[in-house]
Amino acid sequence: MYQAVYMADKPAQQDAATPTPRNLLTAAVGATSFSAAAASLAIAQQAATLGVPAGQLSAAAELSSGSSGVSGVLKSLAAEANMPVTVRLDGTAAGVAAQVVEIVTVESDQPLFSEVDTQSAVEFTSVLLPQPPSRTVAGMYRFEAKPHGALSNLMPVSLPEAAATSGGSSSCPPGTVLLSVKAVGINFRDVLNVLGMYPGDPGAPGSDVAGVVVSSSIDSSLQPGTAVFGLTVGALGTAVSCSANTVVAMPPCLSFEAASSMPTVFITAQMALGAVTAVSSGEHVLVHAAAGGVGLAALQVLQHLGAVAVCSAGSPPKRSLLRSLSVSAVVGSRDSMFVGPLAAAGGVDVVLNSLTSPGMVAGSLSVLRRGGRFVEIGKRDIWAPAAVAGERPDVSYSL
C-alpha cells in the first residue's frame, strides 16, 4: 500500500524522537521505478487536497533532477496535483524549507490510520488501496452492474452450470444457440444501462455480439464451430445464449471486432431510413451526430438508396471525418446555428435525430420541408407526438 506522510514545516519541530517513516521508496523517480512514480501521482493529488503547498520525492543519490526521466515525472506530478514538486537526493541536507510529502510503503498488516504523536509533527493520512484482484470468477461469466449507477460497478457474475456445457443440443433451450463470445460492441444504450439511466429494464449489458457457436438446439447452418454475429442480451462476458433468429453466419471478410460493431447501428439505420421513412433516391436526409455509429451506418444506407446526406457533428475533427467520406453538406450539432444554412439551401425531406439539447428538435423540425418525416432514435428527453404535432402538424413523426 502507499501512504502520504504530512511533514512539519520547520526542521526544528522534528527532533530525535521523531519516528522515521519505514520503507521509504528510494529511486521513486528512477528509470526502473515508474510504477512507484505512477503511484506518486495519486499521492501528490491527495496531498494537494490536504493543503500541502509543495511536494518532495526521495530519489537515489546517483540520480539527477535534470535527467529526462526525472524531469518528466516532476512535470506530471506538478500538473496533476497543481503544486510544485521537487526531488530530494539521498545524502543531502535534511533541512525542510516547507511542508513536504514523502512517499512511503506501508505493510499490509498495519492499520489504515496511525496514532498522531504531537511531539513529532508527523500525521498519517488514509491509505490509497489498490483494486483487489479478487473480482474474478472461475469458469464462464458475464458482467452485470451491481448496483446500477457507475461503470466501476460492473462485476463478473458466474453463469449457470447449464450454460457452461457445450457440444450438444441438450445444453440449449429450443430455438437457441450458445456462443463463445469473441467480441462485444458497446453502444450508448449499454452506457445508459449500466448508469441506471435507461428507461425500463434493458437486461444485462452487451447486445451486439460476435462469437463462435459451441452448442446448438436447431438443425441449420448454425452448428458448433460456426462464426456468427448478431443481437442478444447479456453478451458482455465469456458466453451467451442467443435466439437463433437474431444471429447469422459471419462473412469471412469481417473480423470479430468489426462484426460486433455492426448489428445495432445498421439495423437502426435500415429500419429508420427504409421501413419507417422509405427514403427514395434524390431525397435530402439530415443525419444528426453523423460521426457516431448509427450516423456512419446511415451514410452507407443513404448512399445505397441514392439519397443525399446532410450531416451534423459536434467537433471540427468529426466534421472533417464526414467531409473525407464525401459528404458535402456538413454543419455543427452543438447549437441550433445549423438552421439558417439548411433553410437557405431549401431544407430536407427527412431528419434522423438523436440530439436532445434545447432547441435542437425544434430547429430540426423547422428545416423539414412540408410533409417531411422525422425519426427520433434518442433515448432521453424525447418529444411527445402531441408536442411535435403542435409545432409541425404536417410532419410524420416516428419514435
N, C-alpha and C positions, 0 to 999 in steps of 0.2 A: 504494500500500500504506500501511497505518497501522502505527505502531510506538509502543510505550510507552517513555518515557525516564525512567530512575530517577535522581533528583537527590539531591545531598548534603543532609544535614540542617542544615548550617551554611553561611551565605553565605561565610564566610571561607575555606572549602575550595575555593571556585570563584574562581580568580584570573584574571588577564588571559589566561593561556594556555589557559584552559578553552575547548574548541571549542563553538561555539554551534550547537544543532540547526538544520538548514536547513529552510526552507519551513514555518515554524511556522503552524499553522492559526489564523488570526485569525477573529473572528466565529464561532467554533465553536458558540456557543450563540445566534447571531443568528437573526432571523426567517427569513432566506433560506438558512440553512446547517444545516438539521436533518438532512440526510444525514450531514454530518460529526459532528453531535451524536449521531446514532444509532451511528456507529462508536465514539464515545467510550464508550458503554455497555460494549461488549465490552472495550475497553482498560482501563476502570476495573475491570472484573472481573478481568482479567489482573493488574493492579497489586495488587489485594487478595490474590491468591494469592501474590504476592511478599512480602507482609507490610508493604506500604506503608500507613502509618496514615491518610493523608489524600490527597485528590486535588485538583488545581487545573487549571482550564481557562483558556486565554487568550481574550480577547474584545476586540472593538473598543472604543476609548475612549468612544465615544458610547453604549454600552450600559450599562444599569444592572442590577445583580443583583436589584433589586426588581421588574423588569418581569415580566409574566406568562409570557412565553416562556422567559426565563432561569430563572425560579423553577421552572417545570415540568420543565425539563431537569435542574436540580440535584436535584430530588426523585427523579426517575427514576434518576439516577446513584447517588445515596446509597442508594436502596432496592435496586438491582440489585447493587451492589458491596459493600453493608454497610459503608460507610466515608463519613466526611464529605467533601463536595466543595464547593469554593468557586470563585469566578470572580476572576481577576486581570485587571484592565483594563490595556490598553497605556498606558505612560507613568507608571504608579505606581511606587512604590519597589520596587527589585529584591530586597530582603531576603526571605529564605525562612525562616519560623519552624519549619517541619517538612518532612519528606520529602514531595515532591510528585510528581505525574505530569503531564507536559505531553503534548499530542497533536501529533505531527509527521507530515508526509508523507515517504515515502522513495521515491526514484526507482527504477524497475523494474530498472535495471542495477546497483543497489547490492547488496552481499552481505547475506544474511539476518542475519549477526552482524557487528558492528563490533568492532575491537580495543579493548580496555579501556585507557584512559590512567589510570594510577594517580595521576597528579598532578591530574587534572581532576575526579575523583569522579563521573564520568558513566559509566553502564553501560547498554548497549542490550540489550533482551530480544528474543525471537524475533518475527518479523513475523507478523501475522494476515493470511493470504492469503484473498482472496475466492474464491468458487467460479468456476473458469474457465468462460468461455462456450462452450467447445469441446465440451460434452457434448450436441451436437445432431447430427442426421444429415439428409442430404438425402433427399427422396422419402418413401415410406411406411415406417413403422417401428412397433415395439411396444416396451413397456418390459419388461425382464426383470431379475431380481435377479442381480447379478454381483459377488460371490457372495451366497448367501442369508445372512441374519443381521442386516440392518439396513435400514430403509426408505430410508436415504440411498444404498443400493447399487443402487437401481433405475436402469438405464441404457437409453437408446434403442438398439435393435438394428434395422438395416435389414432389411426384408422381402425375400424373393427377388424377382427381376425378374418372375417369372410372376405373383406376387400383385399387382404394381403395374399390370398391364394391366387394361383394362376394355372393356366394350361387346360382348363376345361370349361364347358358351358355351365356346369353346376355352380360355379362361383359367381355368376352374374344373374341378376333378375331378368326375366323375359324382356326382350327388346333392347337390351343394353350391352355395352362393351366396357371392359376395364382397360384403362390406359396406363402405361408407364409414362409419366409426364416428362417431356424433354424441354419444353419452353412454355412460358405463360406471358400473354400480352396484357400489360397493365394499362387501364384507361381511367378516365376521370370518375367513372362510376365506382370503380374499386376504391379510389381515394375517399369519395364521399361515404362509401360503405364503412370503411374502417373508422372514419372520423365520426360516424353516427349521424351524418347529415343527409343520408339518402332517404327519401320518403318510403314508408312501408318497410317490409322485411326483405332485403335483397339476397339473403342467404350468406353463405361463406364467400369471401372474396376470391376472385380468379374465375373469369368466364371464358376468355379466349385461350385456347389450349392447342398445343401440338405435341404429339407423342406417338408411342408405338402400342398397338393392341397386344395385350398379354392374355386376354380371355374374352370370348365372345359367346353370346347366347343365341345368335342368329346364323342362318346359313346364307351367307352373302360374301361379298368381296372383303368384308371387314374381319378377316381371320387373323389369328395371332401372328405377330411379326409385321403386320401392315402399318406403314407410317400414315397417320391421319392428322387432320386438324379440324377445328370447328368450335362449337359453343357448348358450355356445360355450366355447372355451379360448383364452386369449391375446388378449382383446379390449382390453387396456389399451394402445391405440395409435391409429393413424390408419385402419387397415383390418384386416379379419379374415375368414378363410374359415370358413363355418358349414355344418353339415349342414342341409339343407332341412327336416328333420324336427324341428329344435329352435328354429325361428323362425317367427313368424306375422306377418301384416299388423297394423300398429299402428292401434288405433282413433283416429279423428280427434280425440277428446276428450282424448287424452293428449299431453303434451309429451314430447320425447325423454328429458329428465331423469327425469320421473315414470315413464315406461315402463321405463327401465333399472333402476329401484329395485325392480321387482316380481317378476321371474321366480323367483329362488331362494326368496325368502321365501314367496310364495304357493304355489309348488309344494310346498315343505316342509310348510306348514300344511295344504294339501289332502291330501297323502299321509298325514300323521300322524293327522289327525282324521277322514279319510274312509276311505281304503283300508286303513289299519292298524288303527285302533281302532273304526271305524264308529260314531262318536258319534251318538246319536239325540236327538231333541227332549226337553228336560227334564232331561238328564243334567248333572251338575256337573263342570266341567273346570278343573283347576288349571293355569294357564299361568305358568311362571316367566319372569322377565325380560320381562314383557309389554310394556314400553315400547320394546323393541327392534324390529327389522324383522320377524322371524318372529312375535313376540308380537302386534304390531299387525295383521299379516295374519291370525293365528289368531283374533283377536277378530272380525274380519269374517266368517271362515268359520263360527265358532260362532254368530254372530247369524243367518247364513243357515240354519244347521241347526236353530235354535230351542233350542240348548243354553244353559246358564248358565255364564258365565265367572267364575272365581275367579282373581284375578291377584296376582302379586308383582312388586315393583320395588324398586330399591336406595335411591333418594333421595326425599325429600319432593316435589320438583318432578315426578319421574316418576310418583309415586303420584297426585299432583294431576292430571296429564295423564290417567291412566286413569279417575279419577273423572269428569273432564269428558267422557269418552266413554261415560258411563252405566254404568260398572262399579261395582256396589255393594259387592262384597267385594274389598278391596284390602289386601294385607299386605306386610310388608318381606321382602327377599330377602338381606339382609346377614348374617343369622344364622338359627338354627332356631326362633326365638320364634314363628314363624307356626304351629307345630304345635298349640299349645294352642287358639287360637281356631278353627282349622279342624276340629280333632277335636271341640270342643264343639258346632260347628254341624252335625255329622253326617258330616264327611268329604267326599270327592269320588269320582267314578267313574273319572276319567281324569287322569293327570298328563302334561303335556308339559314335559319337563325339559331344561335346558341349563346348570344350575348344577353346580359342581364343588367348592365349598368343603366342608371337613369337616363332616359331619353333615347336609348338605342332602339327599343322596339317601336316607339312612336316614329322615330326618324326613318326606320326601315319601312314602316307602313307608308310613310309619305312618299317614298320613291317608287312604290309599286304602281304600275300602270293600271288603268281601270279594268276590273275583272281579274286582277292578278291573284297569285297563290302564295300563301305564307305558311311555311312549315317550321314549327317550333320543336327543336330537339334538346333544348336546355332542360335541366332537372330542378332548378330553383328559380323562384321569383318570376314564374311564367304568367302571362296574361290569360285571364279567363276569356272564353269565346264571346261573352257578352260585352266585355271591355273592348275587344277588337271590333265587334260589330258597331259599337258606338263611335269608334274612331273612323273605320272604313267599312261600311255595310256592304260594299261591292266586292270585298275581298274574300276569297275562300281560305279559311283558317284551319290548320290541322295540327294536332298535337302528337 
